[in-house]
Amino acid sequence: MSRFWNFYAQCYDALRVLLPYQELLQKTVRAVLAHRGEKISVLDAGCGTGNFPVTLAESKGEREVETLEIDASTAMLQRANKKTCKLPWVRLREMNLDNPIPRESSSFDCVVFLNALYALKDPEKTLTELHRLLKFGGTLVLANPRKNPKVSDAFKAHFRDLFTKHLTLRNLARTALYLPAFLLVAILNRFFIKKQAIRKRYHFLETEELVQLVKTQGFRVYTTELLYGGTDVFLIASKVLVHSTTKDADTITTEIVSRPEDLDAIYQVRHQVYCIEEGYLDPNDYSDQKESDIWDQHSVQIALRKNDRVIGTFRLIRDSVDDFLFAKTFAIPAHLDRSRLVDGSRMCVLKGERGKRMLLALIAASDTWCEEHGVTHWCFSAPRRLVDFYYSIGWQIQELSGSVEYHHTTVVPCIRTLKNKPCSL
Ligand SMILES: C[S@@+](CC[C@H](N)C(=O)[O-])C[C@H]1O[C@@H](n2cnc3c(N)ncnc32)[C@H](O)[C@@H]1O
């Protein structure tokens, strides 16, 4: 099989001229750059001739990114090396995606997996491996051919886009120049790749099948669309923690969220709990029925979902110019390294959904994130009964004072020491 990919490498880059392929690469780059955090580490699985890092280099600006490009074909990697040797943040390795990938769990913020899944022996097994390599909240960008794709549709889409949106002399000249290579790509697709799919050695999947496959591996799919002239399914998904599937078949998951619509859902839950159910905050201060404040922009936001509905949330405030919310009322011990400290705040679950199980799911999510990002301490304040519950589950807590009045309730200010080893931030 690698003989085929080594041969395909000779003409593969003709596809770079195709406008629908450029669109696919640009959408992938946008999804990767949407990731929050100072430095983004990316795994490009089945990288081919390195067109993803080349496109990323054109748009990443000052963003710090590092990518590991892996592929089983030597010829594909040789081409990739020629194109990326001047990009110090790109590393190339020959690896077979049918085998375990020798990297530590939670090593990457994003996995890019474009048109390679279909060629693998066991796509499910490889997706499990990619899930292991992603951090909690990490992004999977995946493209895979639909059943019975017609290569001619991709070419038709190219000519349609060329004449309607991108008619330049350069594009016309490149199209004419690459026509023979397009023909060779079309022949390889028609007489090799498609035949492998008919023999069920290659896995072409419709949107629903691909979504289902990805979901069962512990991802939440939040975007799907057809690209490449309608021949490819393109999806973006986030790694979630699946906590339980209850007997009435409800699935409880937690997720790190940052997209505006997910943040809105969180702020609405907070409004419901803090303004309506508990009356800690005045609902008149939140005419849009979303409770948020200046610390949200500095926070890691966790959503607790029952099936698809957000029923709870929690945030970990990071150190910033706005300091910690906790520090407005309580003194943070000076010896703590603030870059490894978070302020655990706004933990809440809708009335009727509350219980130990939900609380533990939110704690597991935040502990996972803290472990992956080298956080060693939390500051938080909570009612005495909750602090006692935290002792009962083995937390190491330092109480900073006795109970104090805070927002119409009585709380104990605490520092929690996390047991994980500090790792790189
Ligand atoms: C159609 S190309 C896609 C390349 C690239 N992702 C892109 O979008 O331009 C498929 C790639 O998957 C690679 N591939 C196929 N089977 C593989 C395997 N078992 N392990 C690693 N790479 C594999 C091929 O060598 C080829 O480079």
The ligand as a MOL file (V3000), in Angstrom:
LIG
                    3D

  0  0  0     0  0            999 V3000
M  V30 BEGIN CTAB
M  V30 COUNTS 27 29 0 0 0
M  V30 BEGIN ATOM
M  V30 1 C -4.9650 11.7830 0.5550 0
M  V30 2 S -3.4980 11.9720 1.4220 0 CHG=1
M  V30 3 C -3.8830 13.3310 2.5070 0
M  V30 4 C -2.6860 14.1450 2.8700 0
M  V30 5 C -2.9220 15.3890 3.6970 0
M  V30 6 N -3.5470 15.0950 4.9490 0
M  V30 7 C -3.7020 16.4050 2.9080 0
M  V30 8 O -4.8630 16.6470 3.2300 0
M  V30 9 O -3.1750 16.9420 1.9670 0 CHG=-1
M  V30 10 C -3.5140 10.5960 2.5320 0
M  V30 11 C -2.2410 10.4670 3.3390 0
M  V30 12 O -2.4160 9.4540 4.3220 0
M  V30 13 C -1.2070 8.7270 4.4240 0
M  V30 14 N -1.4730 7.4110 4.9950 0
M  V30 15 C -2.1900 6.4060 4.4790 0
M  V30 16 N -2.1860 5.3310 5.3100 0
M  V30 17 C -1.4410 5.7070 6.3880 0
M  V30 18 C -1.0500 5.0570 7.5910 0
M  V30 19 N -1.4460 3.8240 7.8610 0
M  V30 20 N -0.2800 5.7270 8.4680 0
M  V30 21 C 0.1310 6.9930 8.2150 0
M  V30 22 N -0.1900 7.6520 7.0980 0
M  V30 23 C -0.9760 7.0220 6.1970 0
M  V30 24 C -0.7070 8.6450 2.9990 0
M  V30 25 O 0.6600 8.3430 2.9200 0
M  V30 26 C -1.0560 10.0400 2.4960 0
M  V30 27 O 0.0150 10.9090 2.6850 0
M  V30 END ATOM
M  V30 BEGIN BOND
M  V30 1 1 1 2
M  V30 2 1 2 3
M  V30 3 1 2 10
M  V30 4 1 3 4
M  V30 5 1 4 5
M  V30 6 1 5 6
M  V30 7 1 5 7
M  V30 8 2 7 8
M  V30 9 1 7 9
M  V30 10 1 10 11
M  V30 11 1 11 12
M  V30 12 1 11 26
M  V30 13 1 12 13
M  V30 14 1 13 14
M  V30 15 1 13 24
M  V30 16 1 14 15
M  V30 17 1 14 23
M  V30 18 2 15 16
M  V30 19 1 16 17
M  V30 20 1 17 18
M  V30 21 2 17 23
M  V30 22 1 18 19
M  V30 23 2 18 20
M  V30 24 1 20 21
M  V30 25 2 21 22
M  V30 26 1 22 23
M  V30 27 1 24 25
M  V30 28 1 24 26
M  V30 29 1 26 27
M  V30 END BOND
M  V30 END CTAB
M  END
